[in-house]
Amino acid sequence: MSSVRGKAQLECPCRRVWRSTRLNVAPAGGGNVPMESLPSNLPESDNGPLVTIGIPTFNRAHWLKDCVLSALAQTYQRYEVIVSDNASTDETAGLLRQFSDPRLRVVTHERNLGPIPNWNVCVTEAKGEYIVIIPDDDRAAPWLLDRCVSLVRTDSSLAVIIGIGDVYLVADRRTMPAASSRKLATGIWEGIDILEEYLRGRISAHVCTIMFRTERLRASGGWPLDWPFAGDLATWIPILLSGRVGLLNESCGVYCNHAETQTSKFDIEIRLKDLRRIVDLISDRAEDSVRDPKRRRALGSLAKAYFALHAIGIIGARRRGDATLRDLLPVLWKWRRDLCSGLMHIELSDLFPLARSLTLLLLPAPLTRFVRRCIRPLRRKRPYPAFNDKHAVI
């Protein structure tokens, strides 16, 4: 393990390699291409890592160890792991000193730079041609990089590989299996095909299961500072609408859903505003990239339905706490036009999740909590997955 200590993200040693780009590091109609049908055009040189795994962290030593172990457990070998420690004050530094694996580098900041700039440090420091960001409470399956590299071997121009992942609900100690597409197999597709499946809820993509071309991220400035809630979507959705991308239609990681996540702390208004901006982002990019007017309109309808379903879910989730329906009525009234517009475009497959969210929203909170308590013992409890690597040195 090597360590880098810097006062600010802009003082990155590799900054001189791409002076023409600037990262956001200021503080706070085609079909599938079978993989075997194309020759490998990926350079096979062993000079340095092909992929970088970036792990941004802050005061989560209790999550971090298993995250690092899962990163070091990859079956693919040409990669590095970077941990960007955002001035943690807990046991993070001591934990990382326990690792002596040469694939691991630690970047330590003397002051907290904010969450999104810390993510972009990983992009700045990356030596790999491709990068995967794994938040410190998420996990990557050991085969993630192997599957991603198998796709880029067929087409090294791919800017992004979209993988799917499970969701672990900490409060319920329950794993929700990844949603996988019945329409698209693992392979190379037009990005709009994958985006339509995502908006319909037929694939569950998470940042920890997505591999980007590093220079593509750098050219766009990394993760945007002005998207506090939906910055990941704002990063990879435009890439999907720019051409052909890869899809891994199997679970390649686990996203952890708990009360300590960064996004869970945001106000409802911040969440809804970001989701509404995603609708506009899709509409604007589709105007330039989708030539078929009919498909362009259909994509806009899917985006509106996506907003409505997720917005109702976000609002309804507040009823699990101490928020009353009266407390939430002003929010519902403010967003009524966008909600109604989206609900007009929902599909039959959306009716059950919509009914579930509306039930949570409209029924008295004590009744919904009682029902959840009754159901919880019937659900199978599963520990949060931790992938260990016999080759990791700790």
NORMO-V805809 format. One record per pair of residues at least 12 apart in sequence whose ideal C-beta (glycine too) atoms are under 7 Angstrom apart, sorted by sequence separation. I is the first residue (numbers start at 0). J is the second residue. If there is no record, write none. Layout:
# NORMO-V805809
I_J / I_J
This chain:
# NORMO-V805809
54_66 / 131_143 / 165_177 / 222_234 / 54_67 / 67_80 / 82_95 / 147_160 / 164_177 / 183_196 / 285_298 / 314_327 / 106_120 / 118_132 / 163_177 / 182_196 / 285_299 / 9_24 / 67_82 / 163_178 / 8_24 / 54_70 / 163_179 / 180_196 / 314_330 / 281_298 / 282_299 / 314_331 / 52_70 / 106_124 / 143_162 / 282_302 / 82_103 / 84_105 / 180_201 / 281_302 / 80_102 / 84_106 / 86_108 / 129_151 / 178_200 / 180_202 / 79_102 / 80_103 / 81_104 / 82_105 / 83_106 / 84_107 / 85_108 / 86_109 / 178_201 / 179_202 / 215_238 / 78_102 / 84_108 / 86_110 / 178_202 / 278_302 / 310_334 / 79_104 / 81_106 / 86_111 / 178_203 / 206_231 / 277_302 / 278_303 / 52_78 / 54_80 / 56_82 / 85_111 / 177_203 / 209_235 / 50_77 / 51_78 / 54_81 / 56_83 / 85_112 / 311_338 / 49_77 / 50_78 / 51_79 / 52_80 / 53_81 / 54_82 / 55_83 / 56_84 / 57_85 / 63_91 / 278_306 / 310_338 / 48_77 / 49_78 / 56_85 / 58_87 / 60_89 / 71_100 / 48_78 / 51_81 / 53_83 / 55_85 / 57_87 / 58_88 / 60_90 / 64_94 / 157_187 / 48_79 / 56_87 / 58_89 / 60_91 / 63_94 / 67_98 / 71_102 / 275_306 / 306_337 / 307_338 / 45_77 / 71_103 / 85_117 / 161_193 / 274_306 / 58_91 / 154_187 / 60_94 / 83_117 / 153_187 / 228_262 / 307_341 / 56_91 / 274_309 / 306_341 / 307_342 / 274_310 / 83_120 / 150_187 / 166_203 / 228_265 / 303_340 / 304_341 / 308_345 / 324_361 / 83_121 / 227_265 / 303_341 / 307_345 / 163_202 / 164_203 / 271_310 / 81_121 / 163_203 / 304_344 / 163_204 / 164_205 / 228_269 / 236_277 / 303_344 / 304_345 / 308_349 / 315_356 / 318_359 / 162_204 / 194_236 / 227_269 / 228_270 / 271_313 / 311_353 / 318_360 / 81_124 / 161_204 / 164_207 / 208_251 / 270_313 / 81_125 / 164_208 / 208_252 / 229_273 / 233_277 / 236_280 / 240_284 / 300_344 / 308_352 / 312_356 / 315_359 / 163_208 / 194_239 / 207_252 / 228_273 / 229_274 / 232_277 / 236_281 / 240_285 / 304_349 / 308_353 / 311_356 / 315_360 / 162_208 / 193_239 / 194_240 / 227_273 / 267_313 / 311_357 / 314_360 / 318_364 / 79_126 / 162_209 / 205_252 / 207_254 / 226_273 / 233_280 / 237_284 / 241_288 / 267_314 / 79_127 / 161_209 / 190_238 / 191_239 / 229_277 / 240_288 / 78_127 / 160_209 / 190_239 / 191_240 / 205_254 / 311_360 / 318_367 / 159_209 / 160_210 / 190_240 / 267_317 / 159_210 / 190_241 / 193_244 / 159_211 / 190_242 / 158_211 / 159_212 / 190_243 / 193_246 / 57_111 / 158_212 / 189_243 / 190_244 / 188_243 / 187_243 / 188_244 / 158_215 / 187_245 / 188_246 / 57_117 / 186_246 / 185_246 / 55_117 / 185_247 / 275_337 / 55_118 / 70_133 / 147_210 / 183_246 / 185_248 / 267_330 / 271_334 / 184_248 / 185_249 / 143_208 / 183_248 / 55_121 / 78_144 / 66_133 / 74_141 / 53_121 / 73_141 / 74_142 / 139_207 / 180_248 / 66_135 / 69_138 / 70_139 / 72_141 / 75_144 / 179_248 / 66_136 / 69_139 / 73_143 / 75_145 / 137_207 / 179_249 / 66_137 / 73_144 / 74_145 / 53_125 / 63_135 / 66_138 / 134_206 / 62_135 / 65_138 / 75_148 / 134_207 / 177_250 / 51_125 / 62_136 / 132_206 / 133_207 / 51_126 / 51_127 / 59_135 / 159_235 / 50_127 / 53_130 / 59_136 / 48_126 / 49_127 / 131_209 / 47_126 / 48_127 / 49_128 / 50_129 / 51_130 / 52_131 / 53_132 / 54_133 / 55_134 / 56_135 / 131_210 / 159_238 / 49_129 / 50_130 / 55_135 / 158_238 / 50_131 / 52_133 / 54_135 / 129_210 / 130_211 / 129_211 / 129_212 / 130_213 / 161_244 / 128_212 / 129_213 / 160_244 / 161_245 / 163_247 / 128_213 / 159_244 / 160_245 / 161_246 / 162_247 / 163_248 / 165_250 / 26_112 / 27_113 / 127_213 / 130_216 / 157_243 / 158_244 / 161_247 / 163_249 / 164_250 / 167_253 / 169_255 / 26_113 / 157_244 / 160_247 / 163_250 / 164_251 / 169_256 / 170_257 / 125_213 / 157_245 / 163_251 / 164_252 / 165_253 / 166_254 / 167_255 / 168_256 / 169_257 / 27_116 / 162_251 / 164_253 / 167_256 / 26_116 / 162_252 / 164_254 / 166_256 / 25_116 / 122_213 / 23_115 / 24_116 / 23_116 / 50_144 / 122_216 / 24_119 / 122_217 / 150_245 / 23_119 / 24_120 / 22_119 / 0_98 / 191_289 / 0_99 / 24_123 / 49_148 / 122_221 / 0_100 / 22_122 / 147_247 / 3_104 / 5_106 / 22_123 / 146_247 / 3_105 / 119_221 / 199_301 / 0_103 / 1_104 / 2_105 / 3_106 / 4_107 / 5_108 / 6_109 / 119_222 / 195_298 / 198_301 / 0_104 / 8_112 / 118_222 / 198_302 / 0_105 / 2_107 / 146_251 / 195_301 / 115_222 / 191_298 / 198_305 / 8_116 / 143_251 / 14_123 / 115_224 / 142_251 / 143_252 / 13_123 / 41_151 / 140_250 / 8_119 / 13_124 / 41_152 / 140_251 / 8_120 / 11_123 / 139_251 / 140_252 / 11_124 / 39_152 / 139_252 / 39_153 / 41_155 / 138_252 / 8_123 / 34_149 / 40_155 / 115_230 / 137_252 / 138_253 / 34_150 / 37_153 / 137_253 / 37_154 / 137_254 / 137_255 / 34_153 / 136_255 / 32_153 / 136_260 / 255_383 / 253_384 / 114_261 / 199_346 / 199_348 / 31_183 / 34_186 / 31_184 / 33_186 / 32_186 / 31_186 / 32_187 / 31_187 / 31_188 / 29_189 / 50_210 / 28_189 / 51_213 / 22_217 / 20_217 / 23_220 / 20_218 / 22_220 / 23_221 / 21_220 / 22_221 / 23_222 / 25_224 / 17_217 / 23_223 / 23_224 / 171_375 / 173_378 / 171_378 / 173_380 / 174_381 / 172_380 / 173_381 / 172_381 / 29_243 / 167_383 / 141_386 / 138_384 / 140_386 / 138_385 / 138_386 / 100_391 / 100_392 / 99_392 / 98_392 / 98_393 / 97_393 / 72_386 / 72_387 / 69_385 / 72_388 / 68_385 / 69_386 / 71_388 / 68_386 / 68_387 / 72_391 / 65_385 / 68_388 / 71_391 / 68_391
